[in-house]
């Protein structure tokens, strides 16, 4: 396989992975829950209860999660 063929193959693989990740991320979006509540994914400083408390005037229940893609 020459250099050009390898580059073409890498580009195809990259596009395939991007497409798969896009489909998975769309499927991973959780639906809204009852009573107007929503599931959200946060990271960084929004994981600190002190920060959330200042912003929301409360600390909602949370659980660990991973976001892929």
C-alpha positions in Angstrom: 0.0 0.0 0.0 1.5 3.3 -1.0 1.4 6.6 0.9 -1.6 7.9 -1.0 -3.6 4.8 -0.4 -2.8 4.9 3.4 -3.9 8.5 3.6 -7.2 7.7 1.8 -7.7 4.7 4.1 -7.0 6.9 7.2 -9.5 9.5 6.0 -12.2 6.8 5.5 -11.6 5.4 8.9 -11.7 8.8 10.5 -15.0 9.6 8.7 -16.5 6.2 9.8 -15.5 6.8 13.4 -16.9 10.3 13.4 -20.2 9.0 12.0 -20.4 6.3 14.6 -19.6 8.7 17.4 -22.2 11.1 16.2 -24.8 8.4 16.1 -23.9 7.2 19.6 -23.9 10.7 21.1 -27.4 11.4 19.6 -28.6 8.1 21.1 -27.0 8.9 24.5 -29.0 12.1 25.1 -31.4 11.2 27.9 -35.0 12.2 27.7 -36.5 14.8 30.0 -37.9 13.5 33.2 -41.3 14.3 34.7 -42.3 17.5 36.4 -40.2 19.7 34.0 -36.9 18.3 35.2 -34.1 17.5 32.9 -31.0 15.3 33.0 -27.8 17.3 32.4 -24.2 16.5 32.0 -21.7 18.8 33.7 -18.0 18.9 34.1 -15.3 21.2 35.4 -16.2 23.6 38.1 -19.9 22.7 37.8 -19.0 19.4 39.6 -18.2 21.3 42.8 -21.2 21.6 45.1 -20.1 25.1 46.2 -20.3 26.4 42.7 -23.7 24.7 42.0 -25.0 26.1 45.3 -24.1 29.6 44.3 -25.7 29.3 40.9 -28.8 27.4 41.7 -29.3 28.3 45.4 -29.5 24.5 46.0 -27.5 21.3 45.3 -29.5 18.9 43.2 -29.0 15.1 43.4 -26.2 13.9 41.1 -24.7 10.7 39.9 -21.4 9.9 38.1 -21.6 9.6 34.3 -19.3 9.4 31.3 -19.8 11.2 28.0 -18.1 9.5 25.1 -17.2 11.1 21.8 
